[in-house]
Amino acid sequence: TFPLAHMQAELLTAFKSQEPRPSKLQREVATALTRIGWDHAFEFVTEEGLSIDMAQPNTMTAIEIDGPSHYLSSKEKQRIENGRTKFKSRLLRQLGWSVIH
């Protein structure tokens, strides 16, 4: 069993209470998507408490605008997602979301 199961509701409430801090790039992409007619929710929070940069809940489509902090540096200059970003994407996919980076 989960060691903190007795605190699950309290932990989820604390997790969900964190305010999102959208970047300038996120706001610019959201504006561009609105301009082309892609109806979406900005900084959408799932029932599970995961914040999605832009989402279409009815189609379960998530767009994540990932800046440099979401990637590990590499000598080949390849973009390799860090653990947190990869884990969030996996969680969203397990919940039925299509995730676009």
VEXMARMI-628393 format. One record per residue (C-alpha): residue number from 1; residue in one letter; x, y, z. Coordinates in Angstrom, 2 decimals, decimal comma. Last residue first. Layout:
N
+-----+--------+---------+---------+---------+
: num : residu :       x :       y :       z :
+-----+--------+---------+---------+---------+
: NUM :      A :       X :       Y :       Z :
...
+-----+--------+---------+---------+---------+
This chain:
101
+-----+--------+---------+---------+---------+
: num : residu :       x :       y :       z :
+-----+--------+---------+---------+---------+
: 101 :      H :    5,19 :   18,67 :  -27,77 :
: 100 :      I :    1,86 :   17,06 :  -28,65 :
:  99 :      V :    0,17 :   14,70 :  -26,19 :
:  98 :      S :   -2,88 :   12,62 :  -27,07 :
:  97 :      W :   -4,69 :   12,11 :  -23,77 :
:  96 :      G :   -6,19 :    8,79 :  -22,65 :
:  95 :      L :   -5,25 :    8,78 :  -18,95 :
:  94 :      Q :   -2,26 :    6,56 :  -19,73 :
:  93 :      R :   -1,18 :    9,16 :  -22,30 :
:  92 :      L :   -1,34 :   11,91 :  -19,66 :
:  91 :      L :    0,69 :    9,83 :  -17,23 :
:  90 :      R :    3,31 :    9,05 :  -19,87 :
:  89 :      S :    3,64 :   12,72 :  -20,78 :
:  88 :      K :    4,02 :   13,63 :  -17,11 :
:  87 :      F :    6,71 :   10,97 :  -16,64 :
:  86 :      K :    8,69 :   12,15 :  -19,67 :
:  85 :      T :    8,60 :   15,74 :  -18,46 :
:  84 :      R :    9,69 :   14,77 :  -14,93 :
:  83 :      G :   12,42 :   12,45 :  -16,16 :
:  82 :      N :   14,07 :   14,92 :  -18,52 :
:  81 :      E :   13,18 :   14,83 :  -22,20 :
:  80 :      I :   16,10 :   14,32 :  -24,58 :
:  79 :      R :   16,51 :   17,04 :  -27,17 :
:  78 :      Q :   19,61 :   16,24 :  -29,15 :
:  77 :      K :   22,53 :   18,66 :  -29,02 :
:  76 :      E :   24,92 :   15,75 :  -29,67 :
:  75 :      K :   26,80 :   16,50 :  -26,46 :
:  74 :      S :   23,62 :   16,29 :  -24,44 :
:  73 :      S :   21,67 :   18,56 :  -22,16 :
:  72 :      L :   18,61 :   17,07 :  -20,54 :
:  71 :      Y :   15,28 :   18,59 :  -21,49 :
:  70 :      H :   12,27 :   20,16 :  -19,79 :
:  69 :      S :   14,31 :   23,15 :  -18,54 :
:  68 :      P :   14,98 :   24,16 :  -22,17 :
:  67 :      G :   11,35 :   25,08 :  -22,87 :
:  66 :      D :    8,47 :   22,69 :  -23,36 :
:  65 :      I :    5,20 :   23,95 :  -24,78 :
:  64 :      E :    2,81 :   21,07 :  -24,06 :
:  63 :      I :   -0,23 :   20,63 :  -26,26 :
:  62 :      A :   -2,87 :   18,21 :  -25,01 :
:  61 :      T :   -5,66 :   16,59 :  -27,02 :
:  60 :      M :   -8,38 :   14,69 :  -25,13 :
:  59 :      T :  -10,90 :   15,48 :  -27,91 :
:  58 :      N :  -13,47 :   17,06 :  -25,55 :
:  57 :      P :  -10,72 :   18,28 :  -23,20 :
:  56 :      Q :   -9,03 :   20,34 :  -25,91 :
:  55 :      A :   -5,92 :   21,38 :  -24,08 :
:  54 :      M :   -3,23 :   24,02 :  -23,89 :
:  53 :      D :   -0,42 :   24,14 :  -21,29 :
:  52 :      I :   -1,69 :   21,05 :  -19,46 :
:  51 :      S :   -1,67 :   21,02 :  -15,65 :
:  50 :      L :   -2,04 :   17,62 :  -14,02 :
:  49 :      G :   -4,33 :   17,62 :  -10,98 :
:  48 :      E :   -5,97 :   14,22 :  -11,45 :
:  47 :      E :   -9,21 :   15,86 :  -12,57 :
:  46 :      T :   -7,14 :   17,53 :  -15,29 :
:  45 :      V :   -6,00 :   21,15 :  -15,06 :
:  44 :      F :   -6,14 :   23,27 :  -18,22 :
:  43 :      E :   -3,53 :   26,02 :  -18,50 :
:  42 :      F :   -5,30 :   27,54 :  -21,54 :
:  41 :      A :   -8,44 :   25,74 :  -22,70 :
:  40 :      H :   -8,72 :   25,21 :  -26,44 :
:  39 :      D :  -10,53 :   26,14 :  -29,64 :
:  38 :      W :   -8,19 :   25,87 :  -32,61 :
:  37 :      G :   -9,49 :   28,66 :  -34,84 :
:  36 :      I :   -6,30 :   29,85 :  -36,50 :
:  35 :      R :   -6,17 :   32,94 :  -34,28 :
:  34 :      T :   -6,87 :   30,86 :  -31,16 :
:  33 :      L :   -3,86 :   28,68 :  -31,95 :
:  32 :      A :   -1,70 :   31,78 :  -32,48 :
:  31 :      T :   -2,82 :   33,28 :  -29,15 :
:  30 :      A :   -2,10 :   30,01 :  -27,34 :
:  29 :      V :    1,34 :   29,87 :  -28,98 :
:  28 :      E :    2,11 :   33,43 :  -27,83 :
:  27 :      R :    0,91 :   32,73 :  -24,28 :
:  26 :      Q :    3,04 :   29,59 :  -24,08 :
:  25 :      L :    6,07 :   31,49 :  -25,44 :
:  24 :      K :    5,63 :   34,20 :  -22,79 :
:  23 :      S :    5,71 :   31,49 :  -20,15 :
:  22 :      P :    2,73 :   30,25 :  -18,18 :
:  21 :      R :    3,10 :   30,11 :  -14,41 :
:  20 :      P :    0,53 :   27,63 :  -13,10 :
:  19 :      E :   -0,70 :   28,12 :   -9,53 :
:  18 :      Q :   -0,18 :   25,20 :   -7,19 :
:  17 :      S :   -3,46 :   24,31 :   -5,50 :
:  16 :      K :   -3,79 :   20,99 :   -7,34 :
:  15 :      F :   -0,79 :   19,45 :   -5,56 :
:  14 :      A :   -2,00 :   20,66 :   -2,15 :
:  13 :      T :   -5,46 :   19,20 :   -2,78 :
:  12 :      L :   -3,92 :   15,93 :   -3,97 :
:  11 :      L :   -1,78 :   15,72 :   -0,83 :
:  10 :      E :   -4,79 :   16,31 :    1,44 :
:   9 :      A :   -6,88 :   13,69 :   -0,35 :
:   8 :      Q :   -4,06 :   11,11 :   -0,24 :
:   7 :      M :   -3,14 :   11,65 :    3,42 :
:   6 :      H :   -4,19 :    8,20 :    4,72 :
:   5 :      A :   -2,54 :    6,70 :    1,65 :
:   4 :      L :    0,85 :    8,09 :    2,71 :
:   3 :      P :    2,71 :    4,78 :    2,70 :
:   2 :      F :    0,94 :    3,60 :   -0,51 :
:   1 :      T :    0,00 :    0,00 :    0,00 :
+-----+--------+---------+---------+---------+
